[in-house]
Amino acid sequence: RTAKSAPSGGGPATAFADTVSRLVEGVEKQTAQANAAVSGMLDKSVDVHDAMIALQKSELALQLTVQIRNKFVQAYQDVMRMPV
């Protein structure tokens, strides 16, 4: 993982951005593992069950990420509808 320069005194915004970044990296990692498992299954170096488990993990990680995004969008819309 490469170091990223953060603005000084970033506080909660920086922590939130780091959390989202880690979440996306986790999904990408699960997807890469699933792709590798399927490729291994095709050349018979990985068991079919292991490939299916990797695919399910990848799918669940993506679904979790989408649901978290939906909650953030909903919260943002709720805040924007509040009277000032």
ROVOVEX-755650 format. One record per atom (N, C-alpha, C, O): residue in three letters; x negated, y, z negated. Coordinates in steps of 0.02 Angstrom, whole numbers. Last residue first. Example, Ala and Ser with C-alpha at 12.3 -4.5 7.8 and 13.67 -1.06 7.14 Angstrom:
% ROVOVEX-755650
+------+--------+--------+--------+
: resn :     c1 :     c2 :     c3 :
+------+--------+--------+--------+
:  SER :   -642 :   -112 :   -354 :
:  SER :   -684 :    -53 :   -357 :
:  SER :   -645 :      2 :   -394 :
:  SER :   -670 :     57 :   -402 :
:  ALA :   -660 :   -284 :   -390 :
:  ALA :   -615 :   -225 :   -390 :
:  ALA :   -660 :   -165 :   -390 :
:  ALA :   -712 :   -166 :   -423 :
+------+--------+--------+--------+
% end
This chain:
% ROVOVEX-755650
+------+--------+--------+--------+
: resn :     c1 :     c2 :     c3 :
+------+--------+--------+--------+
:  VAL :   1679 :   1261 :   -330 :
:  VAL :   1625 :   1299 :   -361 :
:  VAL :   1652 :   1351 :   -408 :
:  VAL :   1613 :   1387 :   -439 :
:  PRO :   1748 :   1096 :   -324 :
:  PRO :   1754 :   1169 :   -318 :
:  PRO :   1699 :   1204 :   -356 :
:  PRO :   1675 :   1180 :   -407 :
:  MET :   1674 :    957 :   -241 :
:  MET :   1689 :    991 :   -304 :
:  MET :   1697 :   1066 :   -292 :
:  MET :   1659 :   1096 :   -254 :
:  ARG :   1632 :    899 :   -126 :
:  ARG :   1703 :    917 :   -130 :
:  ARG :   1721 :    954 :   -193 :
:  ARG :   1776 :    981 :   -199 :
:  MET :   1499 :    869 :   -152 :
:  MET :   1513 :    921 :   -103 :
:  MET :   1586 :    943 :   -104 :
:  MET :   1601 :   1000 :    -85 :
:  VAL :   1515 :    762 :   -240 :
:  VAL :   1485 :    824 :   -264 :
:  VAL :   1502 :    881 :   -217 :
:  VAL :   1518 :    936 :   -239 :
:  ASP :   1568 :    667 :   -152 :
:  ASP :   1606 :    688 :   -211 :
:  ASP :   1580 :    754 :   -237 :
:  ASP :   1619 :    798 :   -255 :
:  GLN :   1461 :    651 :    -64 :
:  GLN :   1524 :    678 :    -39 :
:  GLN :   1567 :    703 :    -96 :
:  GLN :   1600 :    754 :    -90 :
:  TYR :   1367 :    593 :   -152 :
:  TYR :   1352 :    657 :   -119 :
:  TYR :   1417 :    690 :    -95 :
:  TYR :   1426 :    750 :   -105 :
:  ALA :   1433 :    473 :   -182 :
:  ALA :   1419 :    521 :   -236 :
:  ALA :   1405 :    590 :   -206 :
:  ALA :   1428 :    641 :   -233 :
:  GLN :   1432 :    415 :    -54 :
:  GLN :   1496 :    429 :    -87 :
:  GLN :   1486 :    480 :   -143 :
:  GLN :   1527 :    526 :   -150 :
:  VAL :   1295 :    400 :    -35 :
:  VAL :   1334 :    442 :     11 :
:  VAL :   1400 :    462 :    -21 :
:  VAL :   1421 :    519 :    -16 :
:  PHE :   1267 :    310 :   -140 :
:  PHE :   1236 :    377 :   -138 :
:  PHE :   1274 :    424 :    -92 :
:  PHE :   1284 :    482 :   -109 :
:  LYS :   1342 :    200 :   -100 :
:  LYS :   1357 :    233 :   -164 :
:  LYS :   1328 :    303 :   -166 :
:  LYS :   1359 :    349 :   -191 :
:  ASN :   1278 :    166 :     20 :
:  ASN :   1348 :    186 :     21 :
:  ASN :   1367 :    223 :    -43 :
:  ASN :   1404 :    272 :    -41 :
:  ARG :   1151 :    128 :    -29 :
:  ARG :   1158 :    187 :     14 :
:  ARG :   1230 :    212 :     15 :
:  ARG :   1241 :    272 :     12 :
:  ILE :   1191 :     13 :    -97 :
:  ILE :   1161 :     69 :   -135 :
:  ILE :   1167 :    133 :    -94 :
:  ILE :   1185 :    185 :   -120 :
:  GLN :   1233 :    -64 :     12 :
:  GLN :   1281 :    -45 :    -40 :
:  GLN :   1255 :     13 :    -83 :
:  GLN :   1293 :     57 :   -101 :
:  VAL :   1112 :    -79 :     81 :
:  VAL :   1168 :    -44 :    113 :
:  VAL :   1219 :    -22 :     61 :
:  VAL :   1246 :     33 :     65 :
:  THR :   1039 :   -153 :    -13 :
:  THR :   1016 :    -87 :      8 :
:  THR :   1072 :    -47 :     40 :
:  THR :   1079 :     13 :     27 :
:  LEU :   1115 :   -271 :    -18 :
:  LEU :   1106 :   -230 :    -78 :
:  LEU :   1085 :   -159 :    -59 :
:  LEU :   1112 :   -111 :    -87 :
:  GLN :   1097 :   -317 :    114 :
:  GLN :   1164 :   -299 :     89 :
:  GLN :   1160 :   -256 :     27 :
:  GLN :   1198 :   -208 :     21 :
:  LEU :    959 :   -342 :    112 :
:  LEU :    986 :   -291 :    157 :
:  LEU :   1055 :   -270 :    134 :
:  LEU :   1071 :   -210 :    134 :
:  ALA :    953 :   -445 :     18 :
:  ALA :    915 :   -383 :      6 :
:  ALA :    943 :   -327 :     50 :
:  ALA :    949 :   -270 :     27 :
:  LEU :   1031 :   -543 :     82 :
:  LEU :   1053 :   -514 :     19 :
:  LEU :   1017 :   -448 :      3 :
:  LEU :   1048 :   -401 :    -22 :
:  GLU :    949 :   -571 :    194 :
:  GLU :   1017 :   -544 :    203 :
:  GLU :   1042 :   -511 :    139 :
:  GLU :   1072 :   -457 :    142 :
:  SER :    836 :   -623 :    130 :
:  SER :    831 :   -563 :    172 :
:  SER :    899 :   -530 :    181 :
:  SER :    905 :   -469 :    176 :
:  LYS :    890 :   -736 :     70 :
:  LYS :    859 :   -684 :     29 :
:  LYS :    855 :   -618 :     67 :
:  LYS :    869 :   -565 :     40 :
:  GLN :    928 :   -806 :    186 :
:  GLN :    979 :   -784 :    138 :
:  GLN :    952 :   -729 :     93 :
:  GLN :    987 :   -680 :     79 :
:  LEU :    803 :   -833 :    244 :
:  LEU :    853 :   -793 :    280 :
:  LEU :    906 :   -766 :    233 :
:  LEU :    926 :   -708 :    239 :
:  ALA :    747 :   -914 :    145 :
:  ALA :    715 :   -850 :    162 :
:  ALA :    764 :   -804 :    199 :
:  ALA :    766 :   -744 :    186 :
:  ILE :    834 :  -1023 :    154 :
:  ILE :    830 :   -985 :     92 :
:  ILE :    799 :   -916 :    105 :
:  ILE :    823 :   -866 :     78 :
:  MET :    803 :  -1067 :    283 :
:  MET :    871 :  -1042 :    268 :
:  MET :    872 :  -1002 :    204 :
:  MET :    907 :   -951 :    200 :
:  ALA :    671 :  -1107 :    265 :
:  ALA :    686 :  -1053 :    313 :
:  ALA :    755 :  -1024 :    299 :
:  ALA :    765 :   -963 :    302 :
:  ASP :    688 :  -1211 :    175 :
:  ASP :    649 :  -1152 :    155 :
:  ASP :    663 :  -1093 :    201 :
:  ASP :    667 :  -1036 :    178 :
:  HIS :    759 :  -1300 :    256 :
:  HIS :    790 :  -1273 :    195 :
:  HIS :    754 :  -1210 :    172 :
:  HIS :    785 :  -1162 :    151 :
:  VAL :    667 :  -1334 :    354 :
:  VAL :    728 :  -1298 :    373 :
:  VAL :    760 :  -1265 :    312 :
:  VAL :    784 :  -1209 :    316 :
:  ASP :    494 :  -1308 :    315 :
:  ASP :    555 :  -1347 :    309 :
:  ASP :    616 :  -1304 :    326 :
:  ASP :    616 :  -1244 :    313 :
:  VAL :    369 :  -1266 :    430 :
:  VAL :    410 :  -1245 :    373 :
:  VAL :    474 :  -1286 :    374 :
:  VAL :    504 :  -1297 :    427 :
:  SER :    314 :  -1314 :    543 :
:  SER :    268 :  -1307 :    486 :
:  SER :    305 :  -1285 :    422 :
:  SER :    277 :  -1286 :    368 :
:  LYS :    387 :  -1323 :    662 :
:  LYS :    391 :  -1378 :    614 :
:  LYS :    339 :  -1374 :    557 :
:  LYS :    322 :  -1426 :    528 :
:  ASP :    404 :  -1215 :    739 :
:  ASP :    345 :  -1256 :    754 :
:  ASP :    335 :  -1312 :    702 :
:  ASP :    282 :  -1344 :    699 :
:  LEU :    523 :  -1169 :    682 :
:  LEU :    522 :  -1188 :    753 :
:  LEU :    461 :  -1230 :    771 :
:  LEU :    466 :  -1275 :    813 :
:  MET :    483 :  -1138 :    554 :
:  MET :    531 :  -1192 :    563 :
:  MET :    530 :  -1216 :    636 :
:  MET :    535 :  -1276 :    650 :
:  GLY :    401 :  -1030 :    578 :
:  GLY :    372 :  -1091 :    552 :
:  GLY :    418 :  -1151 :    560 :
:  GLY :    396 :  -1207 :    572 :
:  SER :    498 :   -939 :    618 :
:  SER :    446 :   -958 :    665 :
:  SER :    413 :  -1023 :    643 :
:  SER :    398 :  -1067 :    684 :
:  VAL :    566 :   -932 :    496 :
:  VAL :    601 :   -957 :    555 :
:  VAL :    551 :   -979 :    608 :
:  VAL :    559 :  -1030 :    640 :
:  ALA :    466 :   -876 :    415 :
:  ALA :    494 :   -942 :    399 :
:  ALA :    530 :   -973 :    459 :
:  ALA :    524 :  -1032 :    472 :
:  ALA :    445 :   -752 :    476 :
:  ALA :    390 :   -801 :    474 :
:  ALA :    416 :   -871 :    460 :
:  ALA :    392 :   -920 :    489 :
:  ASN :    571 :   -695 :    451 :
:  ASN :    548 :   -705 :    520 :
:  ASN :    492 :   -757 :    523 :
:  ASN :    491 :   -799 :    568 :
:  ALA :    566 :   -692 :    311 :
:  ALA :    618 :   -732 :    345 :
:  ALA :    597 :   -746 :    417 :
:  ALA :    606 :   -801 :    441 :
:  GLN :    460 :   -604 :    291 :
:  GLN :    455 :   -672 :    266 :
:  GLN :    506 :   -717 :    300 :
:  GLN :    491 :   -774 :    317 :
:  ALA :    516 :   -488 :    348 :
:  ALA :    455 :   -517 :    377 :
:  ALA :    446 :   -590 :    355 :
:  ALA :    427 :   -632 :    395 :
:  THR :    622 :   -469 :    258 :
:  THR :    636 :   -481 :    329 :
:  THR :    575 :   -513 :    363 :
:  THR :    583 :   -560 :    402 :
:  GLN :    553 :   -443 :    139 :
:  GLN :    597 :   -501 :    143 :
:  GLN :    612 :   -519 :    216 :
:  GLN :    615 :   -578 :    233 :
:  LYS :    488 :   -323 :    179 :
:  LYS :    449 :   -382 :    160 :
:  LYS :    491 :   -446 :    165 :
:  LYS :    468 :   -496 :    192 :
:  GLU :    597 :   -238 :    198 :
:  GLU :    553 :   -253 :    255 :
:  GLU :    511 :   -316 :    241 :
:  GLU :    500 :   -357 :    285 :
:  VAL :    644 :   -234 :     67 :
:  VAL :    686 :   -262 :    119 :
:  VAL :    644 :   -281 :    180 :
:  VAL :    654 :   -334 :    209 :
:  GLY :    534 :   -171 :      6 :
:  GLY :    555 :   -238 :    -15 :
:  GLY :    598 :   -272 :     37 :
:  GLY :    591 :   -332 :     50 :
:  GLU :    536 :    -47 :     68 :
:  GLU :    479 :    -92 :     79 :
:  GLU :    496 :   -163 :     59 :
:  GLU :    474 :   -211 :     92 :
:  VAL :    656 :      1 :     16 :
:  VAL :    651 :    -11 :     88 :
:  VAL :    592 :    -57 :    103 :
:  VAL :    598 :   -102 :    145 :
:  LEU :    617 :     11 :   -120 :
:  LEU :    675 :    -29 :   -101 :
:  LEU :    671 :    -47 :    -26 :
:  LEU :    682 :   -105 :     -8 :
:  ARG :    512 :    103 :   -114 :
:  ARG :    499 :     34 :   -135 :
:  ARG :    556 :    -13 :   -116 :
:  ARG :    544 :    -70 :    -97 :
:  SER :    587 :    216 :    -73 :
:  SER :    533 :    190 :    -31 :
:  SER :    516 :    118 :    -49 :
:  SER :    507 :     76 :     -5 :
:  VAL :    668 :    235 :   -183 :
:  VAL :    699 :    218 :   -118 :
:  VAL :    647 :    188 :    -72 :
:  VAL :    661 :    140 :    -36 :
:  THR :    567 :    267 :   -276 :
:  THR :    611 :    210 :   -287 :
:  THR :    643 :    188 :   -222 :
:  THR :    646 :    128 :   -207 :
:  ASP :    513 :    384 :   -221 :
:  ASP :    471 :    325 :   -229 :
:  ASP :    513 :    262 :   -238 :
:  ASP :    497 :    209 :   -211 :
:  ALA :    624 :    468 :   -230 :
:  ALA :    596 :    452 :   -164 :
:  ALA :    552 :    390 :   -168 :
:  ALA :    554 :    348 :   -123 :
:  PHE :    635 :    474 :   -370 :
:  PHE :    689 :    446 :   -330 :
:  PHE :    664 :    425 :   -261 :
:  PHE :    680 :    371 :   -237 :
:  ALA :    515 :    538 :   -402 :
:  ALA :    529 :    471 :   -429 :
:  ALA :    584 :    437 :   -388 :
:  ALA :    579 :    377 :   -374 :
:  THR :    536 :    660 :   -338 :
:  THR :    481 :    617 :   -317 :
:  THR :    492 :    546 :   -340 :
:  THR :    480 :    498 :   -303 :
:  ALA :    644 :    707 :   -412 :
:  ALA :    651 :    699 :   -339 :
:  ALA :    596 :    652 :   -313 :
:  ALA :    610 :    610 :   -270 :
:  PRO :    596 :    716 :   -546 :
:  PRO :    646 :    666 :   -527 :
:  PRO :    652 :    655 :   -452 :
:  PRO :    665 :    599 :   -430 :
:  GLY :    430 :    778 :   -510 :
:  GLY :    483 :    758 :   -557 :
:  GLY :    531 :    707 :   -530 :
:  GLY :    511 :    660 :   -496 :
:  GLY :    329 :    853 :   -450 :
:  GLY :    385 :    828 :   -411 :
:  GLY :    444 :    807 :   -453 :
:  GLY :    501 :    816 :   -433 :
:  GLY :    212 :    920 :   -486 :
:  GLY :    272 :    931 :   -525 :
:  GLY :    334 :    907 :   -489 :
:  GLY :    388 :    937 :   -497 :
:  SER :    147 :    933 :   -323 :
:  SER :    135 :    938 :   -395 :
:  SER :    200 :    954 :   -431 :
:  SER :    239 :    997 :   -409 :
:  PRO :    198 :    812 :   -205 :
:  PRO :    193 :    880 :   -226 :
:  PRO :    185 :    884 :   -301 :
:  PRO :    212 :    843 :   -338 :
:  ALA :     92 :    674 :   -167 :
:  ALA :    155 :    699 :   -194 :
:  ALA :    146 :    771 :   -213 :
:  ALA :     93 :    791 :   -236 :
:  SER :     25 :    575 :    -44 :
:  SER :     16 :    636 :    -83 :
:  SER :     84 :    662 :   -103 :
:  SER :    128 :    671 :    -62 :
:  LYS :     13 :    401 :    -64 :
:  LYS :     46 :    457 :    -33 :
:  LYS :     35 :    518 :    -77 :
:  LYS :     36 :    514 :   -138 :
:  ALA :    -89 :    262 :    -27 :
:  ALA :    -71 :    315 :    -75 :
:  ALA :    -40 :    373 :    -36 :
:  ALA :    -64 :    392 :     17 :
:  THR :    -26 :    110 :     41 :
:  THR :    -66 :    170 :     46 :
:  THR :    -42 :    222 :     -3 :
:  THR :     17 :    226 :    -19 :
:  ARG :    -42 :    -59 :      0 :
:  ARG :      0 :      0 :      0 :
:  ARG :    -44 :     62 :      0 :
:  ARG :    -94 :     65 :    -36 :
+------+--------+--------+--------+
% end
